[in-house]
Amino acid sequence: MSTEIIEHGSGNIFADLEVSGADDMMAKAQLAAVILEIIKQRGLKQREAADLLGTDQSYISKLKRGSELRRFTYDRLMEWLVKLDHRVTLTVEPQMEHDTDGGIQVSV
């Protein structure tokens, strides 16, 4: 009989996989997920979404596949959210005493 080991994740798959820049990747993935959900809710095809966002269809495809996520800047992702009629709010706070490093978090 084999024993299954269940390991609980940290909530950041990139950190769990020890990807460099895990907080950055997670934040971009969360922003991308919101953008893609809005596109889906509006029933837009990739070409229509690209036209609306002022970009090339290949970028929407890359966003959808999650490929090259590092290449998407926060500026671009936030600009797209604004073009999709959403408000983006940034909050800057001091690092908590027990945190080992600063970080980027997205709240949706």
Stockholm file with secondary structure:
# STOCKHOLM 1.0

chainA/1-108         MSTEIIEHGSGNIFADLEVSGADDMMAKAQLAAVILEIIKQRGLKQREAADLLGTDQSYISKLKRGSELRRFTYDRLMEWLVKLDHRVTLTVEPQMEHDTDGGIQVSV
#=GR chainA/1-108 SS CCCCCCCCCCSCHHHHTTCTTHHHHHHHHHHHHHHHHHHHHTTCCHHHHHHHHTSCHHHHHHHHHTTTGGGSCHHHHHHHHHHTTCCCCCCCCCCCTTCSSCCCCCCC
#=GC SS_cons         CCCCCCCCCCSCHHHHTTCTTHHHHHHHHHHHHHHHHHHHHTTCCHHHHHHHHTSCHHHHHHHHHTTTGGGSCHHHHHHHHHHTTCCCCCCCCCCCTTCSSCCCCCCC
//
